[in-house]
Amino acid sequence: MARLFAYVGALALIAMLTLAAWRQLDAAVEPERSAWSIADGAVPTFSLRLGDQPDKSATYTVLRHPLGGRKDIFRWGEPADRPAAELEIYRFGDERDALRSGAHELALRMAPDPASGLEAAGVIDSKFGAVSLLRQTGAADGPGACLGFLKRIGEPALRISGWSCHGVSTPVRRAAVGCMLNRLTLLAGGRDQQLTALFAHADVKRMPCDVTAVAPGPSDWVTAIDEPRLRGTL
C-alpha cells in the first residue's frame, strides 16, 4: 500500500510539473500568437449599408491572425471616438481567441471601462436565428446608451457581434441591431461553401426593417429587457 501511494504521488507530482511548464511555455508564445494585424489590400467579403445613401463615416477593416482567424469589421462614426455602431464577423482559426465566449471582448470594444461587464438584455430574431442582446450592467436607458449583440454559429465556425448606440430608447436600438443583421450580405464566399450556404439559407428568411416605424408595444419574457416578473408569491 505504501508503494502504491508513493507511485500515485510521483505521478501527481510529474503531472503538476508538466502543467506548470506548459503554462510558462504557453505564456511565452501567446503574445506572438495573439497578434492581430490589419490585412492591407484584403478583398471585402461582406457588404452592409444601414441607409439608402452611402455613409461616409462607415469604415471596413479586415484583421488577420497568424493561426488563420479573420475579422471583417464595419464601423460607423468618427475614428477618434468610440464608433456609434459596429458589426464584426469573426471567422475562427486555430487561435485561442476562438475558444472564448466573446462577451468579455465585446465589453472591451463597447466601453473604455468594461469593469462593470455586460448583462443580458433579451433576444431578437434575425435571418441568422435568435441573437442574444447585451447591455452594460446597470446602465440606464436613454440617449447615449448602447445595445450589444452576440451570435455564435457552428457551421461555418464564426461569431457575429457588435453594438448600436443609435436612437433614444432600447426599442429603437433593438430595431437598429435587427437591421444591421438582416442587411448584412455576402459579396464573395470564395471556396468556403459553408459560408455561402449559410447566407443563402439566411437570405430566404430576411425580414424588412424600418427603424423609424418602431412603436412601443407589449413584450414577452424572452424579449423583455429586465428580469421576468413571475405571477403569485413564493
C-alpha positions in Angstrom: 0.0 0.0 0.0 2.9 2.4 0.8 4.5 1.7 -2.6 1.1 2.3 -4.3 0.7 5.7 -2.5 4.3 6.6 -3.4 3.7 5.7 -7.1 0.5 7.7 -7.3 2.2 10.7 -5.6 5.0 10.6 -8.0 2.6 10.6 -11.0 0.7 13.5 -9.5 4.0 15.4 -9.0 5.1 14.8 -12.6 1.6 16.0 -13.8 1.9 19.2 -11.8 5.4 19.9 -13.0 4.3 19.3 -16.6 1.3 21.6 -16.3 3.4 24.3 -14.8 6.0 24.1 -17.6 3.3 24.1 -20.2 1.7 27.2 -18.8 5.0 29.0 -18.8 5.7 28.0 -22.4 2.2 29.0 -23.4 2.5 32.4 -21.7 5.8 33.0 -23.5 4.4 32.3 -27.0 0.9 33.6 -26.6 1.8 37.3 -27.1 3.3 36.4 -30.5 0.3 34.2 -31.5 -2.4 36.7 -30.4 -1.0 39.5 -32.6 -3.8 40.5 -34.9 -2.7 42.7 -37.9 -4.6 44.8 -40.4 -4.7 43.0 -43.8 -3.9 45.7 -46.2 -5.4 45.1 -49.6 -7.8 42.4 -48.5 -10.9 42.0 -50.6 -14.1 42.7 -48.7 -16.2 39.6 -48.1 -19.3 41.2 -46.8 -21.4 44.3 -47.6 -23.7 46.3 -45.2 -25.4 49.6 -45.8 -27.6 51.0 -43.0 -29.3 53.6 -45.0 -30.3 54.2 -48.6 -27.4 56.7 -49.2 -23.7 55.8 -48.7 -22.4 56.7 -45.3 -19.1 58.5 -45.5 -18.4 57.7 -41.8 -18.5 54.0 -42.4 -15.3 52.0 -42.5 -14.4 48.4 -43.4 -11.4 46.8 -41.8 -10.0 43.3 -42.1 -7.8 41.8 -39.4 -5.9 38.5 -39.8 -4.3 36.2 -37.3 -1.2 34.1 -37.9 -3.1 31.0 -36.9 -5.9 31.5 -39.6 -8.5 33.7 -37.9 -10.1 36.6 -39.8 -12.2 39.5 -38.6 -14.3 41.7 -41.0 -15.3 44.8 -39.1 -17.8 47.5 -40.1 -17.7 50.7 -38.0 -19.9 53.9 -38.2 -18.7 57.1 -36.5 -15.6 59.2 -36.1 -12.4 57.2 -35.9 -11.2 59.3 -32.9 -14.2 58.4 -30.8 -16.0 55.2 -30.0 -18.0 54.2 -33.1 -21.7 54.7 -32.8 -22.2 51.3 -34.2 -20.0 48.3 -35.1 -20.5 44.8 -36.6 -17.8 42.2 -36.6 -17.8 38.9 -38.4 -15.1 36.7 -36.8 -14.2 33.5 -38.7 -12.3 31.2 -36.4 -8.9 29.8 -37.0 -6.7 27.8 -34.6 -6.0 30.8 -32.3 -7.1 30.8 -28.6 -9.5 33.7 -29.2 -11.8 31.3 -31.0 -12.3 29.3 -27.8 -13.5 32.3 -25.7 -17.2 33.2 -25.3 -16.8 36.7 -26.8 -18.7 38.6 -24.1 -15.6 40.0 -22.4 -14.1 41.1 -25.7 -17.4 42.7 -26.7 -17.4 44.6 -23.4 -13.9 45.9 -24.1 -15.0 47.1 -27.5 -18.2 48.7 -26.3 -16.8 50.8 -23.4 -13.4 52.2 -22.5 -14.1 51.0 -18.9 -15.6 47.5 -19.1 -15.2 46.8 -15.4 -19.0 46.7 -14.9 -19.3 43.9 -17.5 -22.3 43.1 -19.6 -25.7 41.7 -18.7 -28.4 40.0 -20.7 -30.9 42.4 -22.5 -33.2 40.0 -24.2 -33.1 38.4 -27.7 -34.2 39.4 -31.1 -35.0 37.4 -34.2 -32.9 37.8 -37.4 -32.2 35.9 -40.6 -29.5 34.1 -38.7 -31.9 33.0 -36.0 -32.2 34.2 -32.4 -29.5 36.7 -31.4 -28.6 37.5 -27.8 -28.6 41.1 -26.7 -26.3 42.6 -24.1 -26.0 45.9 -22.3 -23.6 47.4 -19.8 -24.5 46.2 -16.3 -26.7 48.7 -14.5 -26.8 51.2 -17.5 -29.8 53.4 -17.8 -31.8 53.6 -20.9 -31.8 56.8 -22.9 -29.7 58.8 -25.3 -26.1 57.6 -25.4 -26.8 54.1 -24.2 -25.7 51.2 -26.3 -27.0 47.8 -27.1 -24.7 44.9 -27.9 -25.4 41.6 -29.7 -23.6 38.3 -29.9 -24.3 35.3 -32.2 -22.1 32.2 -32.5 -22.6 29.9 -35.4 -21.3 26.3 -35.6 -21.1 25.7 -39.3 -19.2 27.5 -40.6 -17.3 28.3 -37.3 -17.8 32.1 -36.9 -19.2 34.7 -34.5 -21.2 37.8 -35.3 -21.0 40.6 -32.7 -21.2 44.3 -32.3 -23.4 47.1 -30.9 -25.5 50.1 -31.8 -25.8 53.4 -29.9 -28.4 54.8 -32.3 -31.7 56.0 -31.1 -33.1 57.4 -27.8 -34.6 54.2 -26.5 -34.0 50.5 -26.3 -36.7 49.5 -28.8 -35.1 51.8 -31.4 -31.7 50.3 -30.8 -33.2 46.7 -30.9 -34.6 47.6 -34.4 -31.3 49.1 -35.4 -29.4 45.9 -34.5 -32.0 43.8 -36.3 -31.5 46.0 -39.5 -27.7 45.5 -39.3 -28.0 41.8 -39.2 -30.7 41.5 -41.8 -28.9 43.8 -44.2 -25.6 42.0 -43.9 -24.9 40.3 -47.3 -22.1 38.1 -48.6 -20.2 39.5 -51.6 -17.9 36.5 -52.2 -17.6 33.4 -50.2 -14.7 32.1 -52.2 -14.1 28.4 -51.6 -15.9 28.5 -48.3 -19.0 26.6 -49.4 -20.4 26.5 -45.8 -20.3 30.3 -45.6 -22.1 30.6 -49.0 -24.7 28.1 -47.8 -25.2 29.9 -44.5 -26.1 33.2 -46.3 -28.1 31.5 -49.0 -30.4 29.9 -46.3 -30.4 33.1 -44.2 -31.4 35.4 -47.0 -34.5 33.4 -47.5 -35.6 34.4 -44.0 -34.5 38.0 -44.4 -37.0 40.4 -42.9 -37.7 44.1 -43.8 -36.6 46.7 -41.3 -37.7 50.2 -40.6 -36.2 51.8 -37.5 -38.4 54.9 -37.9 -41.5 52.8 -37.7 -40.7 51.4 -34.2 -43.5 51.8 -31.8 -43.7 50.8 -28.2 -45.7 47.6 -27.6 -46.0 44.6 -25.4 -43.1 42.3 -25.0 -42.9 38.7 -23.6 -40.5 37.3 -21.0 -38.0 36.3 -23.7 -37.6 39.7 -25.4 -38.1 41.8 -22.3 -35.1 43.8 -21.1 -35.5 43.2 -17.4 -35.9 40.0 -15.5 -39.3 38.4 -16.0 -41.9 39.0 -13.4 -43.4 35.8 -12.0 -47.1 35.6 -11.1 -48.0 34.9 -7.5 -45.8 34.8 -4.5 -43.1 32.4 -3.3 
